[in-house]
Amino acid sequence: MDKKICVYAICKNEIKFIDRWYNSVKEADYVCVLDTGSDDGSFQKLKSLGVISKQKKYSTFRFDVARNDSLKLVPDDCEICVCVDLDEGRGDR
């Protein structure tokens, strides 16, 4: 039996990175993103690509809490979880 792989992330206003990121992770069995309050269309773009997405706004943002909340999107049958930020590998750093 093959192990299922899930790539998961959090994002906020990262629409300019979505296509490149998605193309690099789309072969995973699952792709999940917790949007933490984007207003640039990121959430809608992720949904249109078929990414398992949820939006949750935080009154006080804490990275650790958001990352843990994003793990709740990972399906139960997933055995390998990989966290990859949407802006990983960008050339404009």
Rosetta blueprint (number, residue, H / E / L):
1 M L
2 D L
3 K L
4 K L
5 I E
6 C E
7 V E
8 Y E
9 A E
10 I E
11 C E
12 K L
13 N L
14 E L
15 I H
16 K H
17 F H
18 I H
19 D H
20 R H
21 W H
22 Y H
23 N H
24 S H
25 V H
26 K L
27 E L
28 A L
29 D L
30 Y E
31 V E
32 C E
33 V E
34 L E
35 D E
36 T L
37 G L
38 S L
39 D L
40 D L
41 G L
42 S H
43 F H
44 Q H
45 K H
46 L H
47 K H
48 S H
49 L L
50 G L
51 V L
52 I E
53 S E
54 K E
55 Q E
56 K L
57 K L
58 Y L
59 S L
60 T L
61 F L
62 R L
63 F H
64 D H
65 V H
66 A H
67 R H
68 N H
69 D H
70 S H
71 L H
72 K L
73 L L
74 V L
75 P L
76 D L
77 D L
78 C L
79 E L
80 I E
81 C E
82 V E
83 C E
84 V L
85 D L
86 L L
87 D L
88 E L
89 G L
90 R L
91 G L
92 D L
93 R L
